[in-house]
Amino acid sequence: MTVHTDTISIKTRGNSEAVNISSELAECIRRSEITDGIAHIFCAGSTGSLTTTEFEPGCVRDLKEFLDRNIPPTPPGPAWGEYFHHETWHDDNGHSHLRASMIGPDITVPVRNGVPRLGTWQQVVFIDHDTRSRNRELLVTVIGE
């Protein structure tokens, strides 16, 4: 069994920007020379998340609007007040942490014949929920033979 570690570096605009990282993941797998196994991708940061979706403009917009409706940047109405996280750090990204927590910081993808085994319309997507642009480093571990 072989283990290969790699990174994917990306610059984001924040505010739940979605970035298709499928080709970068495929390149990490190619460099690993592993043909069969798994690829694990992890975001080292509490305001980023990873998932799969069909990466097309309508679906990406639907995802962002879903997040805005269900975990809004500003809590809905006076009954909520502010996000409690704001009291601790006096910042504006309480919703960013909640969004990232709901989606999750990592994803594992099967590797077959040296490529990520994704569905026809499925891409691996990183979402930066923070309120500002960021330089992100995603950790990739490919395990297999």
C-alpha positions in Angstrom: 0.0 0.0 0.0 1.3 3.4 -1.0 0.4 6.8 0.6 1.0 10.0 -1.3 0.4 13.5 0.1 -0.1 16.6 -2.0 -1.8 20.0 -1.8 -4.2 22.1 -3.9 -3.7 25.8 -3.5 -6.5 28.2 -4.6 -7.4 31.9 -4.1 -11.0 32.6 -3.4 -13.2 35.6 -3.1 -15.1 34.2 0.0 -18.9 34.7 0.5 -19.6 31.1 -0.3 -17.8 31.1 -3.6 -17.7 27.6 -5.1 -14.6 26.4 -6.9 -14.4 23.3 -9.1 -11.2 21.4 -8.0 -11.8 18.2 -10.0 -9.0 18.8 -12.4 -6.5 19.7 -9.6 -7.6 16.5 -7.8 -7.0 14.4 -10.9 -3.5 15.9 -11.2 -2.7 15.0 -7.6 -3.8 11.5 -8.3 -1.7 11.4 -11.5 1.4 12.5 -9.6 0.8 9.9 -6.9 1.1 7.1 -9.5 -1.6 5.2 -7.5 -4.0 3.4 -9.8 -6.6 2.0 -7.4 -7.5 3.3 -3.9 -8.9 6.5 -2.5 -8.2 10.2 -2.5 -9.1 12.2 0.6 -9.3 16.0 0.4 -9.3 18.1 3.6 -9.7 21.8 4.2 -7.5 23.0 7.0 -9.8 25.9 8.1 -13.1 26.3 9.9 -14.9 28.4 7.2 -14.3 26.2 4.1 -16.1 23.0 3.0 -15.9 20.3 0.4 -18.7 18.5 -1.4 -19.7 17.2 -4.9 -22.3 18.7 -7.2 -22.9 19.3 -10.8 -20.7 22.4 -11.3 -22.9 24.5 -13.7 -24.0 28.1 -13.1 -27.6 27.3 -12.2 -26.7 24.7 -9.6 -23.9 26.8 -8.1 -26.4 29.7 -7.8 -29.0 27.5 -6.3 -26.4 26.3 -3.7 -25.5 29.8 -2.7 -29.1 31.0 -2.5 -29.9 27.9 -0.4 -27.1 28.9 2.0 -28.2 32.5 2.1 -31.8 31.6 2.9 -31.0 28.9 5.5 -27.9 30.3 7.2 -28.1 34.1 6.4 -25.1 36.4 6.9 -27.3 38.5 9.2 -29.6 36.5 11.6 -33.3 36.9 10.7 -35.1 39.3 13.0 -34.6 40.7 16.4 -35.3 37.4 18.2 -32.0 36.1 16.9 -29.9 39.1 17.7 -26.4 38.5 16.4 -24.5 35.2 16.0 -22.9 34.4 19.4 -19.6 33.9 17.6 -19.5 37.6 16.9 -19.4 38.3 20.7 -16.3 36.2 21.1 -14.1 37.6 18.3 -16.1 40.8 17.3 -16.0 39.7 13.6 -18.7 39.1 11.0 -18.3 35.4 10.1 -20.5 33.4 12.5 -22.6 32.3 9.5 -19.4 31.2 7.7 -18.6 28.7 10.5 -22.1 27.3 10.5 -22.2 26.8 6.8 -18.9 25.0 6.8 -19.9 22.8 9.7 -23.1 21.8 7.9 -21.3 20.8 4.7 -18.1 19.4 6.2 -14.3 19.9 5.8 -13.5 16.8 3.8 -14.5 14.3 1.2 -13.2 11.0 0.0 -13.3 9.9 -3.6 -12.6 6.4 -5.0 -9.6 6.1 -7.4 -9.9 3.6 -10.2 -7.4 3.2 -13.1 -5.5 6.3 -11.9 -8.5 8.7 -12.0 -11.1 9.9 -9.6 -14.2 7.8 -10.0 -16.9 10.5 -10.2 -20.3 10.4 -11.9 -20.9 11.9 -15.3 -22.2 15.2 -14.0 -20.4 15.2 -10.6 -17.5 17.4 -9.7 -15.5 18.0 -6.5 -16.2 21.5 -5.2 -14.5 23.6 -2.5 -16.7 26.3 -1.0 -15.2 29.3 0.8 -17.8 30.6 3.3 -15.6 33.3 4.9 -16.5 37.0 4.5 -13.3 37.9 2.7 -10.9 36.6 0.0 -8.5 33.9 1.1 -5.6 31.9 0.0 -6.6 28.3 0.7 -4.5 25.1 0.9 -6.4 21.9 0.6 -4.6 18.7 1.8 -4.8 15.7 -0.4 -3.9 12.2 0.6 -4.0 9.4 -2.0 -3.9 5.8 -0.6 -3.7 2.7 -2.6 -1.7 0.6 -5.0 
